[in-house]
């Protein structure tokens, strides 16, 4: 089993030295959703390229910046740019935001992502509160990182995502008049977008949206007893019949539409998060 604390001890030490505060909430921003960071009062920004043992983000729309910001009088750490398994990194590299968040003493973490809509009721520009996750294809890799779960660790996942945080987000959406769907997020490793056959399989197994991030990070965060919230921006309709091609540029364009709604929703959520 890989000792993550040992492997990333230099990065962890760097964050502890540079952090201006203990974060109340951590936020990981998905593809095309980085505008949220610019709406916050930034106290300090770190470049991932200058952090020891922290890999560089290589995907367009992920800037490789980490901000310590103030939002609604709360201390927030924002990861503007995440790492993906399909970039050729080890899965352990992709888990760094969750690991760093835990080491800084923060117990709440919000994961956002851009996802393909599989549920026929979803359209590009919709938001989906993640109420369940699926990651059948990474269980072996995760066992090598966090070990075989104890009974207590398995029971932790009965509240993943956090029921309390989900309620707060739903109430925030109602107050703002923002339509908020709920559904299951299905993780794939990539690097290519899903084939029509894969999409049909996911649909039949209950998946509402599909993407290439978030789930490994969520599992490690919850394994560390952090309270988890997941929010997907539906960037495109999944290609069920093979008559269209999904592109990363399409995902980024949808992010420009989704960002203002996500910004308002997260700000309201943070305002109502008192403990």
BAMAR-401121 format. One line per 10 residues: their letters; for each residue x, y, z of N, C-alpha, C, O, CB. Coordinates in steps of 0.2 Angstrom, whole numbers. Glycine has a CB too. Layout:
<rs>
a> X/Y/Z/X/Y/Z/X/Y/Z/X/Y/Z/X/Y/Z ~ ...
</rs>
This chain:
<rs>
xxxxxxxxxx> 4/-6/0/0/0/0/4/6/0/9/7/4/-5/0/6 ~ 3/11/-4/6/17/-5/5/22/1/-1/23/3/5/21/-11 ~ 10/24/5/9/29/10/9/36/7/14/39/6/15/28/15 ~ 2/39/7/1/45/4/5/51/8/7/56/5/-6/46/3 ~ 5/50/14/8/55/19/15/56/17/18/61/18/6/54/26 ~ 18/50/16/25/50/15/27/52/8/31/57/7/28/43/16 ~ 23/50/3/24/52/-4/24/59/-5/27/62/-9/19/48/-8 ~ 19/62/-2/17/70/-3/19/74/3/16/79/4/10/71/-5 ~ 24/72/7/26/75/13/28/82/12/27/87/16/31/71/17 ~ 32/83/6/35/90/5/29/94/3/29/100/5/40/89/-1
xxxxxxxxxx> 24/92/-1/18/96/-3/14/98/3/12/104/4/14/92/-8 ~ 13/93/8/9/94/14/13/99/18/9/104/20/8/88/18 ~ 19/99/19/23/104/23/23/111/20/22/116/23/30/102/23 ~ 23/111/13/22/117/10/16/121/11/15/127/12/24/117/2 ~ 10/117/10/4/120/12/3/122/19/0/128/20/-2/115/10 ~ 5/118/23/5/120/30/9/127/32/7/131/36/7/114/35 ~ 14/127/29/18/133/29/15/139/26/15/145/29/25/132/27 ~ 12/139/20/10/144/16/2/146/18/0/152/16/10/143/9 ~ -1/142/21/-8/143/22/-9/149/27/-7/148/33/-12/137/25 ~ -13/154/25/-14/159/30/-20/158/35/-21/162/40/-16/166/26
xxxxxxxxxx> -23/153/34/-29/151/39/-30/144/39/-28/140/34/-35/155/38 ~ -34/141/43/-37/135/43/-44/135/39/-49/139/41/-39/131/50 ~ -44/132/33/-50/133/29/-57/130/33/-57/125/36/-50/129/22 ~ -62/133/32/-69/131/34/-72/126/29/-75/121/30/-74/137/35 ~ -70/128/22/-73/124/17/-68/124/11/-65/129/10/-80/127/14 ~ -67/118/8/-63/117/2/-68/116/-4/-73/113/-4/-58/111/3 ~ -65/119/-10/-69/119/-16/-65/116/-22/-59/120/-23/-73/125/-18 ~ -66/111/-25/-63/109/-31/-67/111/-37/-72/109/-38/-61/101/-31 ~ -64/115/-42/-68/117/-47/-66/113/-54/-61/111/-55/-66/124/-49 ~ -72/111/-57/-71/107/-63/-70/111/-69/-69/117/-69/-78/103/-64
xxxxxxxxxx> -70/107/-75/-68/110/-81/-73/116/-83/-79/115/-83/-69/105/-87 ~ -70/122/-85/-73/127/-87/-77/131/-81/-81/136/-82/-78/125/-92 ~ -76/129/-75/-79/132/-69/-75/136/-65/-77/138/-59/-83/126/-65 ~ -69/138/-68/-64/142/-64/-66/149/-62/-63/152/-58/-58/142/-67 ~ -71/152/-66/-73/159/-64/-75/160/-57/-74/166/-55/-78/161/-69 ~ -77/155/-54/-80/156/-47/-74/159/-43/-75/163/-38/-82/149/-44 ~ -68/156/-44/-62/159/-40/-61/166/-40/-59/170/-35/-56/155/-42 ~ -63/169/-46/-62/176/-47/-67/180/-44/-66/187/-44/-61/178/-55 ~ -72/177/-42/-78/181/-38/-76/182/-31/-80/185/-27/-84/178/-40 ~ -71/179/-28/-70/178/-21/-64/184/-19/-61/186/-24/-67/171/-19
xxxxxxxxxx> -64/185/-13/-59/190/-10/-53/185/-9/-52/182/-4/-61/193/-4 ~ -48/186/-13/-42/181/-13/-37/184/-8/-35/190/-8/-38/180/-19 ~ -35/180/-3/-30/182/2/-23/180/0/-18/183/1/-32/179/9 ~ -23/174/-3/-16/171/-6/-17/166/-11/-22/163/-11/-12/168/0 ~ -13/166/-16/-13/161/-21/-7/158/-22/-1/161/-22/-15/165/-28 ~ -7/151/-23/-1/147/-24/-2/144/-31/-7/142/-34/-1/141/-19 ~ 4/144/-34/5/141/-41/7/133/-40/12/132/-36/10/144/-45 ~ 3/129/-42/5/122/-41/11/120/-44/15/115/-42/-1/117/-45 ~ 14/124/-49/20/122/-52/26/124/-47/32/122/-48/21/127/-58 ~ 24/128/-42/30/129/-37/29/125/-30/33/127/-26/29/137/-35
xxxxxxxxxx> 24/121/-30/23/117/-24/27/110/-25/26/107/-30/16/115/-23 ~ 31/108/-21/35/102/-21/31/96/-22/26/95/-18/40/101/-15 ~ 32/92/-27/29/85/-28/22/86/-30/18/81/-31/29/81/-22 ~ 20/92/-32/13/93/-34/13/93/-42/16/98/-45/10/100/-31 ~ 10/89/-45/10/88/-52/6/94/-56/2/97/-53/7/82/-55 ~ 8/96/-62/5/101/-65/-1/99/-69/-1/94/-72/10/104/-70 ~ -6/103/-69/-12/102/-73/-11/103/-80/-7/108/-82/-18/106/-71 ~ -13/98/-85/-11/99/-92/-18/100/-96/-17/101/-102/-8/92/-94 ~ -24/100/-93/-30/100/-97/-32/108/-97/-32/111/-92/-35/96/-94 ~ -34/110/-103/-37/116/-104/-43/117/-100/-47/113/-100/-38/118/-112
xxxxxxxxxx> -43/123/-96/-48/125/-92/-47/123/-85/-51/124/-80/-54/121/-94 ~ -41/120/-84/-38/119/-77/-32/123/-76/-27/121/-79/-37/111/-75 ~ -32/128/-72/-26/133/-72/-20/131/-68/-15/134/-68/-29/140/-70 ~ -21/127/-63/-16/125/-58/-15/131/-53/-9/132/-52/-10/124/-62 ~ -20/133/-51/-20/138/-45/-23/136/-39/-29/133/-40/-22/145/-48 ~ -21/138/-33/-24/136/-27/-25/143/-23/-20/146/-21/-21/131/-23 ~ -31/145/-22/-33/151/-19/-35/150/-11/-39/146/-10/-38/155/-23 ~ -32/154/-7/-35/155/0/-39/161/0/-37/167/-1/-29/155/5 ~ -46/161/0/-50/166/-1/-55/167/5/-56/163/9/-54/165/-7 ~ -59/173/5/-64/174/9/-71/174/5/-71/178/0/-63/181/13
xxxxxxxxxx> -76/171/8/-82/171/5/-87/171/10/-87/166/14/-83/164/0 ~ -92/176/10/-97/176/16/-94/176/23/-96/172/27/-102/171/15 ~ -88/179/23/-84/179/30/-81/172/32/-79/171/38/-89/181/35 ~ -81/167/27/-79/161/29/-72/160/25/-70/163/20/-83/155/26 ~ -67/156/28/-61/154/25/-62/148/20/-64/143/22/-56/152/31 ~ -60/150/14/-61/145/9/-54/143/5/-50/148/4/-66/147/4 ~ -53/137/4/-47/135/0/-50/133/-7/-55/128/-7/-43/130/3 ~ -48/135/-13/-51/134/-19/-46/131/-24/-40/134/-25/-54/140/-22 ~ -47/125/-26/-42/122/-31/-45/123/-38/-50/120/-40/-42/114/-29 ~ -41/128/-41/-43/130/-48/-39/126/-53/-34/128/-55/-42/137/-49
xxxxxxxxxx> -42/120/-54/-38/115/-58/-37/109/-55/-34/109/-49/-31/118/-61 ~ -39/103/-57/-38/97/-54/-34/92/-59/-33/94/-65/-45/94/-53 ~ -32/87/-56/-28/82/-60/-33/76/-62/-37/74/-57/-22/80/-56 ~ -32/73/-67/-36/68/-70/-32/61/-71/-26/62/-73/-40/70/-76 ~ -34/56/-70/-31/49/-71/-29/49/-79/-24/46/-80/-36/43/-69 ~ -34/51/-83/-32/51/-90/-27/55/-93/-24/54/-98/-39/53/-94 ~ -24/60/-88/-18/64/-90/-12/60/-90/-6/62/-92/-18/70/-86 ~ -12/54/-87/-6/49/-87/-3/49/-80/2/46/-79/-1/52/-92 ~ -7/53/-75/-4/53/-68/-7/46/-65/-11/43/-66/-7/59/-65 ~ -3/45/-59/-5/40/-55/-12/42/-51/-13/48/-50/0/38/-49
xxxxxxxxxx> -16/37/-49/-22/39/-46/-21/43/-40/-24/48/-38/-26/33/-44 ~ -15/42/-36/-13/45/-30/-12/53/-31/-14/57/-27/-7/42/-27 ~ -10/55/-37/-9/62/-39/-15/65/-39/-16/71/-37/-5/62/-45 ~ -20/62/-42/-27/65/-43/-31/66/-36/-36/70/-36/-31/60/-47 ~ -28/63/-31/-31/63/-24/-29/69/-20/-31/70/-14/-31/57/-21 ~ -24/73/-22/-20/78/-18/-25/83/-15/-24/85/-9/-15/81/-22 ~ -30/86/-19/-34/91/-16/-38/88/-9/-38/92/-4/-39/93/-21 ~ -40/82/-10/-43/79/-4/-38/78/2/-40/79/8/-46/72/-6 ~ -32/76/0/-27/74/5/-25/81/9/-24/81/15/-21/71/2 ~ -24/86/4/-21/92/7/-27/96/11/-25/98/17/-20/97/1
xxxxxxxxxx> -33/95/9/-39/98/13/-39/95/20/-40/98/25/-45/97/9 ~ -38/88/20/-38/85/27/-32/87/31/-33/88/37/-38/77/26 ~ -27/88/28/-21/90/32/-21/97/35/-18/98/40/-14/89/28 ~ -25/101/31/-26/108/34/-31/109/39/-32/114/41/-27/113/28 ~ -34/103/41/-39/103/46/-46/105/44/-50/107/48/-37/108/51 ~ -47/105/38/-54/106/35/-58/100/35/-56/95/32/-54/110/28 ~ -65/100/36/-69/94/36/-75/95/32/-79/90/32/-71/93/43 ~ -75/100/27/-80/100/22/-77/102/16/-73/106/15/-85/106/24 ~ -79/98/11/-76/99/4/-82/98/-1/-86/94/-1/-71/93/3 ~ -82/103/-6/-87/103/-12/-83/101/-18/-78/104/-20/-90/110/-12
xxxxxxxxxx> -86/96/-21/-83/94/-28/-87/97/-33/-93/95/-33/-82/87/-28 ~ -85/100/-38/-89/102/-44/-86/99/-50/-80/98/-50/-89/110/-45 ~ -90/98/-55/-87/95/-61/-92/97/-67/-98/98/-66/-86/87/-61 ~ -89/96/-73/-93/96/-79/-95/89/-81/-90/85/-81/-90/101/-85 ~ -101/88/-83/-103/81/-84/-107/80/-90/-111/85/-92/-106/78/-78 ~ -107/74/-93/-112/73/-99/-118/71/-96/-119/66/-92/-109/68/-103 ~ -124/74/-98/-130/72/-96/-133/65/-99/-134/65/-105/-135/77/-97 ~ -134/60/-95/-137/54/-98/-145/54/-97/-149/51/-101/-134/48/-94 ~ -147/56/-91/-154/57/-89/-158/61/-95/-155/67/-96/-155/60/-82 ~ -163/58/-98/-166/61/-104/-169/68/-102/-171/72/-106/-171/57/-107
xxxxxxxxxx> -170/69/-95/-173/75/-93/-168/81/-92/-170/87/-91/-177/74/-86 ~ -162/79/-93/-157/84/-92/-155/88/-99/-155/85/-104/-150/81/-89 ~ -154/94/-98/-151/98/-104/-145/102/-102/-144/103/-97/-157/103/-107 ~ -141/103/-107/-135/107/-106/-136/114/-102/-141/117/-104/-131/108/-112 ~ -133/115/-97/-134/121/-93/-137/119/-87/-138/124/-82/-138/126/-97 ~ -140/113/-86/-143/111/-80/-138/110/-74/-132/109/-76/-147/105/-81 ~ -140/110/-68/-136/108/-62/-139/102/-59/-145/101/-59/-135/114/-57 ~ -134/97/-57/-136/91/-54/-133/90/-47/-126/90/-47/-135/85/-58 ~ -136/90/-42/-134/88/-35/-132/81/-35/-137/77/-37/-139/90/-30 ~ -126/79/-34/-124/72/-34/-127/69/-27/-125/70/-22/-117/71/-35
xxxxxxxxxx> -132/64/-28/-134/60/-22/-131/53/-22/-133/50/-17/-142/60/-22 ~ -127/51/-27/-124/45/-27/-119/44/-32/-119/48/-37/-129/39/-28 ~ -114/40/-31/-108/39/-35/-107/32/-37/-109/28/-34/-102/42/-32 ~ -104/31/-43/-102/25/-45/-95/25/-48/-93/29/-52/-107/22/-51 ~ -91/20/-46/-84/20/-48/-82/12/-48/-77/11/-44/-79/24/-44 ~ -85/8/-51/-84/1/-51/-77/-1/-54/-74/-6/-52/-89/-3/-55 ~ -74/4/-58/-68/2/-61/-61/4/-58/-56/4/-61/-68/5/-68 ~ -62/7/-52/-56/9/-48/-55/6/-41/-51/9/-37/-56/17/-48 ~ -59/1/-40/-59/-1/-33/-52/-4/-31/-49/-3/-26/-64/-7/-32 ~ -49/-8/-36/-42/-11/-35/-37/-5/-33/-33/-6/-29/-40/-15/-41
xxxxxxxxxx> -37/0/-38/-32/5/-37/-33/9/-30/-28/11/-27/-33/11/-42 ~ -39/10/-28/-40/13/-22/-38/9/-16/-36/12/-11/-48/15/-21 ~ -39/3/-16/-37/-2/-11/-30/-1/-10/-27/-2/-4/-39/-9/-12 ~ -26/0/-15/-19/1/-15/-17/7/-12/-11/8/-10/-16/0/-21 ~ -21/12/-11/-20/18/-8/-22/19/-1/-19/22/3/-23/24/-12 ~ -28/17/0/-31/18/7/-32/11/11/-35/11/16/-38/21/6 ~ -30/6/8/-31/-1/11/-38/-4/11/-42/-1/8/-29/0/18 ~ -38/-10/14/-45/-13/14/-49/-10/20/-47/-9/25/-44/-21/15 ~ -55/-7/18/-59/-3/23/-61/-7/29/-63/-13/28/-65/0/19 ~ -60/-5/35/-63/-8/41/-71/-7/41/-73/-3/36/-60/-4/47
xxxxxxxxxx> -74/-10/45/-81/-10/46/-83/-2/47/-88/0/44/-84/-14/51 ~ -80/1/51/-81/8/53/-81/12/46/-85/17/45/-77/11/58 ~ -75/11/43/-74/15/37/-79/14/31/-81/18/28/-67/13/34 ~ -82/8/31/-87/6/26/-93/10/28/-97/12/24/-88/-1/26 ~ -95/10/35/-101/13/37/-101/21/36/-106/24/36/-102/12/45 ~ -95/24/35/-94/31/34/-97/33/27/-100/38/27/-87/33/33 ~ -98/28/23/-100/29/16/-108/29/16/-111/30/11/-98/25/11 ~ -111/28/22/-118/28/22/-121/35/22/-127/37/20/-121/25/29 ~ -116/40/23/-118/47/23/-113/51/18/-110/56/19/-117/50/30 ~ -113/48/12/-109/51/7/-113/51/0/-114/45/-3/-102/47/6
xxxxxxxxxx> -114/57/-2/-113/63/0/-117/65/7/-121/61/9/-115/68/-5 ~ -115/70/10/-118/72/16/-125/74/16/-126/79/12/-114/78/20 ~ -129/71/19/-136/73/19/-138/80/21/-142/83/18/-140/68/23 ~ -134/82/26/-135/89/29/-133/94/24/-136/99/23/-131/89/35 ~ -127/93/21/-125/98/16/-129/98/10/-130/103/7/-117/96/14 ~ -132/92/8/-136/92/2/-143/96/3/-145/99/-1/-138/84/1 ~ -145/95/9/-151/99/11/-150/107/11/-154/110/8/-154/97/18 ~ -144/109/13/-142/116/13/-142/118/6/-144/124/4/-136/117/17 ~ -139/114/1/-138/116/-6/-145/116/-9/-147/121/-13/-134/111/-9 ~ -150/112/-7/-156/112/-10/-160/118/-8/-164/121/-12/-160/105/-8
xxxxxxxxxx> -160/120/-2/-163/126/1/-160/132/-2/-164/137/-4/-163/126/9 ~ -154/132/-3/-151/138/-7/-153/139/-14/-155/144/-16/-143/137/-7 ~ -154/133/-17/-156/133/-24/-164/136/-24/-165/140/-29/-156/126/-27 ~ -168/133/-20/-175/136/-20/-175/143/-18/-179/147/-22/-179/132/-14 ~ -171/146/-14/-171/153/-12/-169/157/-18/-172/162/-19/-167/154/-6 ~ -164/154/-22/-162/158/-28/-166/157/-34/-165/161/-39/-154/156/-29 ~ -170/152/-34/-174/151/-40/-170/147/-45/-172/148/-51/-177/157/-43 ~ -165/144/-43/-161/140/-48/-163/132/-48/-164/129/-43/-154/140/-46 ~ -165/130/-54/-167/123/-55/-161/118/-53/-155/119/-55/-169/122/-62 ~ -162/114/-48/-157/109/-46/-160/102/-47/-164/100/-43/-155/111/-39
xxxxxxxxxx> -157/98/-51/-159/91/-52/-155/87/-47/-150/90/-44/-157/89/-59 ~ -156/81/-46/-152/76/-42/-151/70/-46/-155/68/-50/-156/75/-35 ~ -146/67/-44/-144/61/-48/-138/57/-46/-134/60/-42/-145/62/-55 ~ -137/52/-50/-130/48/-49/-125/50/-54/-126/50/-60/-132/40/-49 ~ -119/51/-51/-113/53/-55/-109/46/-57/-107/43/-52/-109/58/-52 ~ -108/45/-63/-104/39/-65/-97/41/-67/-97/45/-72/-108/35/-70 ~ -92/38/-64/-85/39/-66/-82/35/-71/-83/28/-70/-81/39/-59 ~ -79/37/-76/-75/33/-81/-68/36/-81/-67/42/-79/-78/33/-88 ~ -63/31/-82/-56/33/-82/-54/38/-88/-49/41/-87/-52/27/-82 ~ -58/37/-94/-55/41/-100/-50/37/-103/-49/31/-101/-53/48/-98
xxxxxxxxxx> -46/40/-107/-46/47/-109/-51/49/-114/-52/55/-115/-39/48/-112 ~ -54/44/-118/-59/46/-123/-66/47/-120/-67/44/-114/-59/41/-128 ~ -70/51/-123/-77/51/-121/-80/44/-122/-78/40/-126/-81/57/-124 ~ -86/43/-119/-89/37/-118/-92/35/-125/-95/39/-129/-94/36/-113 ~ -92/29/-127/-95/26/-133/-103/26/-132/-105/26/-126/-92/20/-135 ~ -107/26/-137/-114/25/-136/-116/19/-132/-121/19/-128/-118/25/-143 ~ -112/13/-134/-113/7/-130/-112/8/-122/-116/5/-118/-109/1/-132 ~ -107/11/-121/-105/13/-114/-110/17/-110/-112/16/-105/-98/16/-113 ~ -113/22/-114/-118/27/-112/-124/23/-110/-128/24/-105/-119/32/-116 ~ -126/18/-115/-132/14/-114/-131/10/-108/-136/9/-104/-134/10/-120
xxxxxxxxxx> -126/7/-107/-124/3/-101/-125/7/-94/-129/5/-90/-117/0/-101 ~ -122/13/-94/-123/18/-88/-130/19/-87/-132/19/-81/-118/24/-89 ~ -134/21/-93/-141/23/-92/-145/17/-89/-149/18/-84/-144/25/-99 ~ -144/11/-91/-147/5/-89/-146/4/-81/-150/1/-78/-146/-1/-93 ~ -139/6/-79/-137/4/-72/-139/10/-68/-137/10/-62/-130/3/-72 ~ -143/15/-70/-145/20/-66/-141/27/-66/-142/31/-61/-146/18/-59 ~ -136/27/-70/-132/33/-70/-136/39/-73/-139/38/-79/-126/32/-74 ~ -135/45/-70/-139/51/-73/-134/56/-77/-136/60/-81/-142/55/-68 ~ -128/56/-75/-122/60/-78/-116/56/-78/-115/52/-73/-122/67/-74 ~ -111/58/-82/-105/54/-83/-99/59/-83/-100/64/-87/-105/49/-88
xxxxxxxxxx> -94/57/-80/-88/61/-81/-81/58/-79/-82/52/-77/-88/67/-77 ~ -76/61/-79/-69/58/-78/-66/60/-72/-59/61/-72/-65/59/-84 ~ -69/62/-67/-66/65/-61/-70/64/-55/-75/60/-55/-65/73/-62 ~ -69/67/-49/-73/68/-43/-73/61/-39/-72/62/-33/-80/70/-45 ~ -75/56/-42/-77/50/-37/-70/48/-33/-71/47/-27/-79/44/-41 ~ -64/47/-36/-59/45/-32/-57/50/-27/-56/48/-21/-53/44/-37 ~ -58/56/-28/-57/61/-23/-62/61/-18/-60/62/-12/-57/68/-26 ~ -68/60/-19/-73/59/-14/-72/53/-10/-73/54/-4/-80/58/-18 ~ -70/48/-12/-69/42/-8/-64/43/-3/-64/41/3/-67/36/-13 ~ -58/46/-5/-53/47/-1/-55/53/4/-53/52/10/-46/50/-5
xxxxxxxxxx> -59/58/2/-61/63/7/-65/60/12/-65/61/18/-65/68/3 ~ -70/55/10/-74/52/15/-71/47/20/-72/47/25/-80/49/12 ~ -66/44/17/-62/39/21/-58/43/26/-57/41/31/-56/36/16 ~ -57/50/25/-54/54/30/-59/58/34/-57/62/38/-49/59/27 ~ -65/55/34/-70/58/38/-72/65/37/-75/69/41/-68/58/46 ~ -71/67/31/-73/74/28/-81/73/26/-83/68/23/-69/77/23 ~ -84/79/27/-91/79/24/-91/82/17/-88/87/15/-95/84/29 ~ -94/78/13/-94/79/5/-100/81/2/-105/79/4/-91/72/2 ~ -99/86/-3/-105/88/-7/-102/88/-14/-97/90/-15/-107/96/-5 ~ -107/86/-18/-105/85/-26/-110/89/-30/-116/88/-29/-104/78/-28
xxxxxxxxxx> -107/93/-35/-112/97/-39/-109/96/-46/-103/98/-48/-112/104/-37 ~ -113/94/-51/-111/93/-58/-115/98/-62/-121/99/-61/-113/86/-61 ~ -111/101/-67/-114/106/-72/-115/101/-78/-110/99/-81/-110/112/-73 ~ -121/101/-80/-122/97/-86/-120/101/-93/-123/106/-94/-130/95/-87 ~ -114/98/-96/-111/102/-101/-113/100/-108/-113/104/-113/-104/102/-100 ~ -116/94/-108/-118/91/-115/-123/85/-114/-123/82/-109/-112/89/-119 ~ -126/84/-119/-130/78/-119/-126/72/-121/-123/72/-126/-137/78/-124 ~ -126/67/-117/-122/61/-119/-124/58/-126/-130/58/-127/-122/56/-113 ~ -120/56/-130/-121/53/-136/-124/46/-136/-120/41/-137/-115/54/-141 ~ -130/46/-136/-133/39/-135/-134/35/-142/-133/29/-142/-140/39/-132
xxxxxxxxxx> -134/39/-147/-135/35/-154/-129/36/-158/-130/34/-164/-141/38/-157 ~ -124/39/-156/-118/40/-160/-118/45/-166/-114/45/-170/-117/33/-163 ~ -123/49/-166/-124/54/-171/-120/61/-170/-121/66/-174/-131/55/-173 ~ -117/61/-164/-113/68/-163/-107/66/-159/-106/60/-157/-118/72/-158 ~ -102/71/-159/-96/70/-156/-95/75/-150/-95/81/-151/-90/71/-161 ~ -94/73/-144/-92/77/-139/-85/80/-139/-81/76/-140/-94/74/-132 ~ -84/86/-138/-77/89/-138/-76/93/-131/-81/95/-128/-76/94/-144 ~ -70/94/-130/-68/97/-123/-70/104/-124/-72/108/-119/-61/96/-122 ~ -69/107/-130/-71/114/-131/-79/115/-130/-81/120/-127/-70/116/-138 ~ -83/110/-131/-90/111/-130/-91/111/-122/-95/115/-120/-94/105/-133
xxxxxxxxxx> -87/107/-119/-88/107/-111/-86/114/-108/-89/116/-104/-83/101/-108 ~ -80/117/-111/-78/123/-109/-83/129/-110/-84/133/-106/-71/125/-112 ~ -86/128/-116/-91/133/-118/-97/133/-113/-100/138/-111/-94/132/-125 ~ -99/127/-111/-105/126/-107/-103/128/-100/-107/131/-96/-107/118/-106 ~ -97/128/-98/-94/130/-92/-96/138/-91/-97/140/-85/-87/129/-91 ~ -95/142/-96/-96/149/-96/-104/150/-95/-105/156/-92/-95/152/-103 ~ -108/146/-96/-115/147/-95/-117/144/-88/-121/147/-84/-120/143/-100 ~ -113/139/-86/-114/136/-79/-111/140/-73/-114/140/-68/-112/129/-79 ~ -106/143/-75/-102/146/-69/-106/151/-65/-105/151/-59/-96/150/-72 ~ -110/156/-69/-114/161/-65/-118/158/-60/-119/160/-54/-117/166/-69
xxxxxxxxxx> -122/152/-62/-127/149/-58/-123/145/-52/-125/146/-46/-131/144/-62 ~ -117/142/-53/-114/139/-48/-111/144/-43/-111/142/-37/-108/134/-51 ~ -108/149/-46/-106/154/-41/-111/157/-36/-110/157/-30/-103/160/-45 ~ -117/158/-39/-122/161/-34/-124/155/-29/-125/157/-23/-128/163/-38 ~ -125/149/-32/-127/144/-27/-122/142/-22/-124/141/-16/-128/137/-32 ~ -116/142/-24/-111/140/-19/-110/146/-14/-109/145/-8/-104/139/-22 ~ -110/152/-16/-110/158/-11/-116/157/-6/-115/159/0/-110/164/-15 ~ -122/156/-9/-128/155/-4/-127/149/1/-128/150/7/-134/154/-8 ~ -124/144/-2/-123/138/2/-118/140/8/-119/138/14/-120/132/-2 ~ -112/143/6/-107/145/11/-110/150/16/-109/149/22/-101/148/8
xxxxx> -115/154/14/-118/159/19/-122/155/24/-122/157/30/-122/164/15 ~ -125/150/22/-129/146/27/-126/140/31/-129/137/35/-135/143/23 ~ -119/140/29/-115/134/33/-112/137/39/-107/140/38/-110/131/28 ~ -115/136/44/-113/139/50/-109/135/55/-105/137/59/-119/142/54 ~ -109/128/54/-105/124/58/-103/118/54/-99/114/57/-109/122/64
</rs>
